[in-house]
Amino acid sequence: MEYALLYAEGVDALPYVPADDNIGEWVDDIVARGIAEFGMRLRPGVDATTVRVRKGELLVSDGPFTESKESVGGFDIIDARDLDEAIEVASKHPVAGFGRVEVRPFVQWPGAEPGARIVPAGLHERPAQGRQYVLFVIADPDGETLDDGADPEAWVSEMDGRGVRLFGDVLRGPEDATFVRRRDGEVLVSDGPFAEAKEWLAGFDLLEVQDLAEAIEVASKHPMARGGTLELRPIWPFDPHEDHAARDERELLEFGVRLEPHAADVAGAVTEVRS
C-alpha cells in the first residue's frame, strides 16, 4: 500500500543536530527493501507561493498557507506492506527525532491496475528539464462552492499533455493520518489529525515548468484553486550521503531569505499566460 511520509517540525520540535542526521542510511534501507518510490526536500516556507482564485480573480501571495511549524519540509512516497511497516520506516527517519512524520495513505481507486504505482518508474533518475515544484492541494472550507464539481480529471489531462505534471494523487483524509515521533529513545505514535485546523492537505502533484509564473498559471487552472487553496513549493535537492554538518553550515545563510521571485512581481505575467 502506498503512503506519503510528510515531514514537519511540529509543535514540540527539538533543535536539529546535523551530526545525528543519518538520512543516507535511511534512504539506503528503503531502497534495499524495494519500497522507495520518490522523495524530495522542499525549500523552506519563505519560498512558498499560495494560489487561490476567488470570483474569477487570481490571488497569489508569498509564504506558506499553514503556520511555519506545520509547514511540510519534504516528503517521501513508499509502497509499504501495511501501516505497521510504514510507521516503522517513519520512526527511523531523522526528522522523527526532532520533528514529526505524518503517515498518510493514498486513496485506493476502484479499477486501479494491480501493482501500479503513483510515481512513474525511473523518474528519480531522469534529469530535470525545468524547475520543479510540489503543488499542495489544500481543502479549505472558505473556498468557493464548485457547482461544476471538483473533479480535476480535465486539469490532469491538460497538464499531462503539456508535460508539466510528472505525477500526483489524492491522499485519504486527515482522520486516516498517523503521526510518528521519537523522543528520549521512545517511538510515539498517535492518530491524526494532529491539529484541529479546518484546512487539510488533500493531495499533491509534482510539476516541472519553466518558472514560477508558469507554475502559478498551472495551479490557477486546478479546480481546487477555486474550491480550496494551492501551495507551490520549489524542491531543494541535496545529497543524502554528504556531510550534513558542512551542508547545514553552507545553507545557513539561505534560511529566512526568499530566493523565489515575489508573487506580486510575477502576477502580471501570470495574467497574460492565463488569458
C-alpha positions as YAML, in Angstrom:
chain: A
units: angstrom
residues:
- id: 1
  name: MET
  ca: [0.00, 0.00, 0.00]
- id: 2
  name: GLU
  ca: [1.32, 3.42, -0.92]
- id: 3
  name: TYR
  ca: [1.86, 6.04, 1.77]
- id: 4
  name: ALA
  ca: [3.11, 9.59, 1.83]
- id: 5
  name: LEU
  ca: [5.56, 10.43, 4.60]
- id: 6
  name: LEU
  ca: [5.27, 14.18, 5.24]
- id: 7
  name: TYR
  ca: [7.93, 15.89, 7.34]
- id: 8
  name: ALA
  ca: [7.39, 18.94, 9.53]
- id: 9
  name: GLU
  ca: [8.81, 20.47, 12.69]
- id: 10
  name: GLY
  ca: [5.57, 20.14, 14.66]
- id: 11
  name: VAL
  ca: [4.70, 21.93, 17.87]
- id: 12
  name: ASP
  ca: [7.25, 20.15, 20.08]
- id: 13
  name: ALA
  ca: [10.24, 20.33, 17.73]
- id: 14
  name: LEU
  ca: [13.75, 19.87, 19.10]
- id: 15
  name: PRO
  ca: [16.89, 21.52, 17.67]
- id: 16
  name: TYR
  ca: [18.22, 19.88, 14.52]
- id: 17
  name: VAL
  ca: [21.66, 18.30, 15.11]
- id: 18
  name: PRO
  ca: [23.44, 17.74, 11.77]
- id: 19
  name: ALA
  ca: [25.87, 15.22, 13.28]
- id: 20
  name: ASP
  ca: [22.90, 12.97, 14.17]
- id: 21
  name: ASP
  ca: [21.44, 13.08, 10.65]
- id: 22
  name: ASN
  ca: [21.51, 9.53, 9.23]
- id: 23
  name: ILE
  ca: [19.31, 10.21, 6.21]
- id: 24
  name: GLY
  ca: [21.78, 8.45, 3.90]
- id: 25
  name: GLU
  ca: [21.43, 5.20, 5.84]
- id: 26
  name: TRP
  ca: [17.63, 5.59, 5.91]
- id: 27
  name: VAL
  ca: [17.47, 6.08, 2.14]
- id: 28
  name: ASP
  ca: [19.76, 3.10, 1.55]
- id: 29
  name: ASP
  ca: [17.49, 0.95, 3.73]
- id: 30
  name: ILE
  ca: [14.19, 1.74, 1.97]
- id: 31
  name: VAL
  ca: [15.84, 1.37, -1.43]
- id: 32
  name: ALA
  ca: [17.21, -2.04, -0.43]
- id: 33
  name: ARG
  ca: [13.74, -3.08, 0.75]
- id: 34
  name: GLY
  ca: [12.26, -2.08, -2.61]
- id: 35
  name: ILE
  ca: [9.66, 0.21, -1.02]
- id: 36
  name: ALA
  ca: [11.11, 3.59, -2.06]
- id: 37
  name: GLU
  ca: [9.27, 5.42, -4.83]
- id: 38
  name: PHE
  ca: [10.22, 9.08, -4.66]
- id: 39
  name: GLY
  ca: [11.26, 11.67, -2.14]
- id: 40
  name: MET
  ca: [12.27, 15.30, -2.09]
- id: 41
  name: ARG
  ca: [13.27, 18.01, 0.31]
- id: 42
  name: LEU
  ca: [11.41, 21.29, -0.17]
- id: 43
  name: ARG
  ca: [12.62, 24.86, 0.11]
- id: 44
  name: PRO
  ca: [11.60, 26.49, 3.41]
- id: 45
  name: GLY
  ca: [8.20, 28.09, 3.77]
- id: 46
  name: VAL
  ca: [9.61, 31.51, 2.95]
- id: 47
  name: ASP
  ca: [9.86, 30.34, -0.67]
- id: 48
  name: ALA
  ca: [6.26, 29.07, -0.79]
- id: 49
  name: THR
  ca: [3.67, 30.74, -3.01]
- id: 50
  name: THR
  ca: [-0.03, 30.45, -2.21]
- id: 51
  name: VAL
  ca: [-2.53, 30.46, -5.08]
- id: 52
  name: ARG
  ca: [-6.30, 30.99, -4.95]
- id: 53
  name: VAL
  ca: [-8.97, 32.01, -7.44]
- id: 54
  name: ARG
  ca: [-11.97, 33.79, -5.96]
- id: 55
  name: LYS
  ca: [-14.80, 35.23, -8.06]
- id: 56
  name: GLY
  ca: [-12.65, 34.85, -11.15]
- id: 57
  name: GLU
  ca: [-9.74, 36.82, -9.69]
- id: 58
  name: LEU
  ca: [-6.32, 35.23, -9.30]
- id: 59
  name: LEU
  ca: [-4.89, 35.79, -5.82]
- id: 60
  name: VAL
  ca: [-1.24, 34.94, -5.23]
- id: 61
  name: SER
  ca: [0.84, 35.65, -2.14]
- id: 62
  name: ASP
  ca: [4.26, 34.86, -0.74]
- id: 63
  name: GLY
  ca: [4.57, 32.33, 2.03]
- id: 64
  name: PRO
  ca: [3.01, 29.04, 3.09]
- id: 65
  name: PHE
  ca: [-0.65, 28.54, 3.76]
- id: 66
  name: THR
  ca: [-0.07, 27.00, 7.19]
- id: 67
  name: GLU
  ca: [2.00, 28.36, 10.05]
- id: 68
  name: SER
  ca: [5.69, 27.54, 9.72]
- id: 69
  name: LYS
  ca: [5.99, 24.69, 12.26]
- id: 70
  name: GLU
  ca: [3.25, 22.71, 10.49]
- id: 71
  name: SER
  ca: [4.55, 23.51, 7.02]
- id: 72
  name: VAL
  ca: [5.74, 20.40, 5.17]
- id: 73
  name: GLY
  ca: [9.51, 20.47, 4.65]
- id: 74
  name: GLY
  ca: [9.79, 17.36, 2.49]
- id: 75
  name: PHE
  ca: [8.14, 14.09, 1.64]
- id: 76
  name: ASP
  ca: [8.70, 10.52, 0.58]
- id: 77
  name: ILE
  ca: [6.34, 8.12, -1.14]
- id: 78
  name: ILE
  ca: [6.75, 4.50, -0.10]
- id: 79
  name: ASP
  ca: [4.99, 1.29, -1.06]
- id: 80
  name: ALA
  ca: [4.87, -0.49, 2.30]
- id: 81
  name: ARG
  ca: [3.40, -3.86, 3.18]
- id: 82
  name: ASP
  ca: [0.97, -2.25, 5.64]
- id: 83
  name: LEU
  ca: [0.63, 0.63, 8.11]
- id: 84
  name: ASP
  ca: [2.86, -1.12, 10.66]
- id: 85
  name: GLU
  ca: [5.75, -1.17, 8.20]
- id: 86
  name: ALA
  ca: [5.07, 2.44, 7.19]
- id: 87
  name: ILE
  ca: [5.22, 3.50, 10.86]
- id: 88
  name: GLU
  ca: [8.41, 1.53, 11.42]
- id: 89
  name: VAL
  ca: [10.02, 3.22, 8.39]
- id: 90
  name: ALA
  ca: [8.80, 6.64, 9.51]
- id: 91
  name: SER
  ca: [10.13, 6.14, 13.03]
- id: 92
  name: LYS
  ca: [13.66, 5.65, 11.70]
- id: 93
  name: HIS
  ca: [13.66, 8.83, 9.59]
- id: 94
  name: PRO
  ca: [15.91, 11.51, 11.14]
- id: 95
  name: VAL
  ca: [13.04, 14.04, 11.18]
- id: 96
  name: ALA
  ca: [11.16, 11.79, 13.63]
- id: 97
  name: GLY
  ca: [13.95, 12.50, 16.13]
- id: 98
  name: PHE
  ca: [13.45, 16.28, 16.23]
- id: 99
  name: GLY
  ca: [10.16, 16.94, 14.39]
- id: 100
  name: ARG
  ca: [7.33, 14.69, 13.35]
- id: 101
  name: VAL
  ca: [6.47, 12.45, 10.42]
- id: 102
  name: GLU
  ca: [2.87, 12.28, 9.18]
- id: 103
  name: VAL
  ca: [1.99, 8.96, 7.54]
- id: 104
  name: ARG
  ca: [-0.92, 9.35, 5.11]
- id: 105
  name: PRO
  ca: [-2.26, 6.63, 2.80]
- id: 106
  name: PHE
  ca: [-3.25, 7.49, -0.73]
- id: 107
  name: VAL
  ca: [-6.78, 6.91, -1.98]
- id: 108
  name: GLN
  ca: [-7.24, 3.44, -3.44]
- id: 109
  name: TRP
  ca: [-9.08, 3.97, -6.72]
- id: 110
  name: PRO
  ca: [-11.59, 1.34, -7.89]
- id: 111
  name: GLY
  ca: [-10.37, -0.29, -11.03]
- id: 112
  name: ALA
  ca: [-6.73, 0.65, -10.48]
- id: 113
  name: GLU
  ca: [-4.33, -1.68, -12.21]
- id: 114
  name: PRO
  ca: [-2.86, -4.16, -9.69]
- id: 115
  name: GLY
  ca: [0.73, -3.30, -8.84]
- id: 116
  name: ALA
  ca: [0.55, 0.14, -10.45]
- id: 117
  name: ARG
  ca: [2.47, 2.83, -8.59]
- id: 118
  name: ILE
  ca: [1.85, 6.55, -8.31]
- id: 119
  name: VAL
  ca: [5.38, 7.51, -9.33]
- id: 120
  name: PRO
  ca: [6.48, 6.51, -12.85]
- id: 121
  name: ALA
  ca: [9.36, 4.06, -12.83]
- id: 122
  name: GLY
  ca: [12.76, 5.70, -13.32]
- id: 123
  name: LEU
  ca: [11.58, 9.23, -12.57]
- id: 124
  name: HIS
  ca: [14.18, 9.70, -9.84]
- id: 125
  name: GLU
  ca: [17.00, 9.07, -12.30]
- id: 126
  name: ARG
  ca: [15.52, 11.31, -15.00]
- id: 127
  name: PRO
  ca: [17.40, 14.63, -15.33]
- id: 128
  name: ALA
  ca: [15.24, 17.65, -14.51]
- id: 129
  name: GLN
  ca: [14.11, 19.52, -17.61]
- id: 130
  name: GLY
  ca: [12.81, 22.59, -15.86]
- id: 131
  name: ARG
  ca: [12.07, 23.99, -12.42]
- id: 132
  name: GLN
  ca: [10.28, 21.52, -10.21]
- id: 133
  name: TYR
  ca: [7.57, 22.49, -7.73]
- id: 134
  name: VAL
  ca: [5.36, 20.46, -5.47]
- id: 135
  name: LEU
  ca: [1.76, 21.61, -5.74]
- id: 136
  name: PHE
  ca: [-0.03, 21.01, -2.44]
- id: 137
  name: VAL
  ca: [-3.81, 20.79, -2.78]
- id: 138
  name: ILE
  ca: [-5.40, 22.03, 0.44]
- id: 139
  name: ALA
  ca: [-9.04, 21.54, 1.37]
- id: 140
  name: ASP
  ca: [-10.25, 24.90, 2.64]
- id: 141
  name: PRO
  ca: [-13.86, 25.43, 3.81]
- id: 142
  name: ASP
  ca: [-13.51, 29.09, 2.90]
- id: 143
  name: GLY
  ca: [-13.20, 28.17, -0.77]
- id: 144
  name: GLU
  ca: [-15.95, 28.65, -3.29]
- id: 145
  name: THR
  ca: [-18.67, 26.06, -3.80]
- id: 146
  name: LEU
  ca: [-17.92, 24.34, -7.06]
- id: 147
  name: ASP
  ca: [-21.17, 23.97, -8.97]
- id: 148
  name: ASP
  ca: [-19.32, 22.11, -11.71]
- id: 149
  name: GLY
  ca: [-17.65, 19.79, -9.20]
- id: 150
  name: ALA
  ca: [-14.06, 19.49, -8.07]
- id: 151
  name: ASP
  ca: [-13.05, 16.65, -10.37]
- id: 152
  name: PRO
  ca: [-9.52, 17.50, -11.53]
- id: 153
  name: GLU
  ca: [-9.52, 14.97, -14.37]
- id: 154
  name: ALA
  ca: [-9.60, 17.62, -17.11]
- id: 155
  name: TRP
  ca: [-6.76, 19.51, -15.38]
- id: 156
  name: VAL
  ca: [-4.73, 16.30, -15.07]
- id: 157
  name: SER
  ca: [-5.24, 15.51, -18.76]
- id: 158
  name: GLU
  ca: [-4.21, 19.01, -19.84]
- id: 159
  name: MET
  ca: [-1.11, 19.16, -17.63]
- id: 160
  name: ASP
  ca: [-0.03, 15.63, -18.50]
- id: 161
  name: GLY
  ca: [-0.42, 16.52, -22.17]
- id: 162
  name: ARG
  ca: [1.73, 19.63, -21.71]
- id: 163
  name: GLY
  ca: [4.33, 17.56, -19.88]
- id: 164
  name: VAL
  ca: [4.28, 19.82, -16.82]
- id: 165
  name: ARG
  ca: [2.78, 17.29, -14.39]
- id: 166
  name: LEU
  ca: [5.14, 14.42, -13.52]
- id: 167
  name: PHE
  ca: [2.83, 12.62, -11.08]
- id: 168
  name: GLY
  ca: [0.34, 13.22, -8.31]
- id: 169
  name: ASP
  ca: [-2.55, 11.71, -6.44]
- id: 170
  name: VAL
  ca: [-5.13, 12.18, -3.72]
- id: 171
  name: LEU
  ca: [-4.48, 11.43, -0.05]
- id: 172
  name: ARG
  ca: [-7.01, 9.89, 2.27]
- id: 173
  name: GLY
  ca: [-8.46, 12.30, 4.80]
- id: 174
  name: PRO
  ca: [-6.76, 13.54, 7.98]
- id: 175
  name: GLU
  ca: [-8.75, 11.01, 10.03]
- id: 176
  name: ASP
  ca: [-6.51, 8.36, 8.44]
- id: 177
  name: ALA
  ca: [-3.28, 10.17, 9.32]
- id: 178
  name: THR
  ca: [-0.77, 8.71, 11.76]
- id: 179
  name: PHE
  ca: [1.89, 10.87, 13.42]
- id: 180
  name: VAL
  ca: [5.25, 9.43, 14.38]
- id: 181
  name: ARG
  ca: [7.93, 10.96, 16.61]
- id: 182
  name: ARG
  ca: [10.95, 9.78, 18.60]
- id: 183
  name: ARG
  ca: [11.55, 11.36, 21.96]
- id: 184
  name: ASP
  ca: [14.02, 10.16, 24.62]
- id: 185
  name: GLY
  ca: [14.54, 6.93, 22.70]
- id: 186
  name: GLU
  ca: [10.84, 6.12, 22.58]
- id: 187
  name: VAL
  ca: [8.70, 5.95, 19.43]
- id: 188
  name: LEU
  ca: [5.49, 7.94, 19.90]
- id: 189
  name: VAL
  ca: [2.60, 7.13, 17.56]
- id: 190
  name: SER
  ca: [-0.70, 9.00, 17.53]
- id: 191
  name: ASP
  ca: [-3.72, 9.10, 15.27]
- id: 192
  name: GLY
  ca: [-4.50, 12.23, 13.28]
- id: 193
  name: PRO
  ca: [-5.44, 14.90, 12.82]
- id: 194
  name: PHE
  ca: [-2.52, 16.41, 14.76]
- id: 195
  name: ALA
  ca: [-4.06, 19.87, 14.96]
- id: 196
  name: GLU
  ca: [-7.67, 20.98, 14.77]
- id: 197
  name: ALA
  ca: [-7.09, 23.05, 11.68]
- id: 198
  name: LYS
  ca: [-10.07, 23.40, 9.38]
- id: 199
  name: GLU
  ca: [-7.76, 23.17, 6.38]
- id: 200
  name: TRP
  ca: [-6.00, 19.94, 5.49]
- id: 201
  name: LEU
  ca: [-3.75, 18.53, 2.81]
- id: 202
  name: ALA
  ca: [-5.86, 16.62, 0.27]
- id: 203
  name: GLY
  ca: [-3.15, 15.63, -2.20]
- id: 204
  name: PHE
  ca: [-0.18, 16.84, -4.16]
- id: 205
  name: ASP
  ca: [1.39, 16.87, -7.61]
- id: 206
  name: LEU
  ca: [4.96, 17.29, -8.82]
- id: 207
  name: LEU
  ca: [5.23, 19.93, -11.55]
- id: 208
  name: GLU
  ca: [8.10, 20.66, -13.92]
- id: 209
  name: VAL
  ca: [7.77, 24.09, -15.52]
- id: 210
  name: GLN
  ca: [9.80, 26.95, -16.92]
- id: 211
  name: ASP
  ca: [9.46, 29.27, -13.95]
- id: 212
  name: LEU
  ca: [7.25, 30.38, -11.07]
- id: 213
  name: ALA
  ca: [4.91, 32.23, -13.42]
- id: 214
  name: GLU
  ca: [4.10, 29.04, -15.29]
- id: 215
  name: ALA
  ca: [3.74, 27.13, -12.01]
- id: 216
  name: ILE
  ca: [1.17, 29.69, -10.84]
- id: 217
  name: GLU
  ca: [-0.64, 29.51, -14.18]
- id: 218
  name: VAL
  ca: [-0.83, 25.71, -13.90]
- id: 219
  name: ALA
  ca: [-2.03, 25.93, -10.30]
- id: 220
  name: SER
  ca: [-4.65, 28.56, -11.13]
- id: 221
  name: LYS
  ca: [-6.35, 26.16, -13.55]
- id: 222
  name: HIS
  ca: [-6.75, 23.44, -10.91]
- id: 223
  name: PRO
  ca: [-10.40, 23.33, -9.73]
- id: 224
  name: MET
  ca: [-9.24, 23.48, -6.11]
- id: 225
  name: ALA
  ca: [-7.80, 26.94, -6.76]
- id: 226
  name: ARG
  ca: [-11.45, 27.99, -6.51]
- id: 227
  name: GLY
  ca: [-12.71, 25.35, -4.11]
- id: 228
  name: GLY
  ca: [-9.71, 25.37, -1.78]
- id: 229
  name: THR
  ca: [-6.15, 26.66, -1.72]
- id: 230
  name: LEU
  ca: [-3.00, 25.63, -3.55]
- id: 231
  name: GLU
  ca: [0.56, 26.00, -2.31]
- id: 232
  name: LEU
  ca: [3.61, 25.85, -4.58]
- id: 233
  name: ARG
  ca: [6.91, 24.79, -3.02]
- id: 234
  name: PRO
  ca: [10.15, 24.55, -5.01]
- id: 235
  name: ILE
  ca: [12.17, 21.40, -4.41]
- id: 236
  name: TRP
  ca: [15.51, 21.69, -2.62]
- id: 237
  name: PRO
  ca: [17.82, 18.93, -3.88]
- id: 238
  name: PHE
  ca: [20.52, 17.56, -1.63]
- id: 239
  name: ASP
  ca: [22.81, 14.55, -1.43]
- id: 240
  name: PRO
  ca: [21.62, 12.35, 1.47]
- id: 241
  name: HIS
  ca: [25.12, 10.93, 1.85]
- id: 242
  name: GLU
  ca: [27.03, 14.20, 2.13]
- id: 243
  name: ASP
  ca: [28.49, 15.69, 5.32]
- id: 244
  name: HIS
  ca: [25.38, 17.21, 6.89]
- id: 245
  name: ALA
  ca: [27.31, 19.49, 9.23]
- id: 246
  name: ALA
  ca: [29.03, 21.05, 6.21]
- id: 247
  name: ARG
  ca: [25.73, 21.24, 4.30]
- id: 248
  name: ASP
  ca: [23.94, 22.84, 7.22]
- id: 249
  name: GLU
  ca: [26.68, 25.46, 7.58]
- id: 250
  name: ARG
  ca: [26.66, 26.14, 3.81]
- id: 251
  name: GLU
  ca: [22.88, 26.60, 3.74]
- id: 252
  name: LEU
  ca: [22.67, 28.67, 6.90]
- id: 253
  name: LEU
  ca: [22.77, 31.98, 5.03]
- id: 254
  name: GLU
  ca: [19.75, 30.96, 2.92]
- id: 255
  name: PHE
  ca: [17.39, 30.47, 5.86]
- id: 256
  name: GLY
  ca: [14.83, 33.20, 6.17]
- id: 257
  name: VAL
  ca: [15.67, 34.56, 2.72]
- id: 258
  name: ARG
  ca: [13.19, 34.19, -0.15]
- id: 259
  name: LEU
  ca: [15.02, 33.03, -3.27]
- id: 260
  name: GLU
  ca: [11.86, 32.74, -5.36]
- id: 261
  name: PRO
  ca: [10.50, 35.82, -7.18]
- id: 262
  name: HIS
  ca: [7.86, 37.61, -5.17]
- id: 263
  name: ALA
  ca: [4.33, 36.68, -6.18]
- id: 264
  name: ALA
  ca: [3.45, 40.33, -6.77]
- id: 265
  name: ASP
  ca: [6.32, 40.63, -9.27]
- id: 266
  name: VAL
  ca: [5.06, 37.78, -11.47]
- id: 267
  name: ALA
  ca: [1.32, 38.40, -11.16]
- id: 268
  name: GLY
  ca: [1.14, 40.39, -14.41]
- id: 269
  name: ALA
  ca: [2.92, 37.71, -16.41]
- id: 270
  name: VAL
  ca: [0.62, 35.09, -14.94]
- id: 271
  name: THR
  ca: [-2.45, 37.06, -16.02]
- id: 272
  name: GLU
  ca: [-1.10, 37.14, -19.56]
- id: 273
  name: VAL
  ca: [-0.37, 33.42, -19.54]
- id: 274
  name: ARG
  ca: [-3.85, 32.60, -18.22]
- id: 275
  name: SER
  ca: [-5.56, 34.64, -20.89]
...
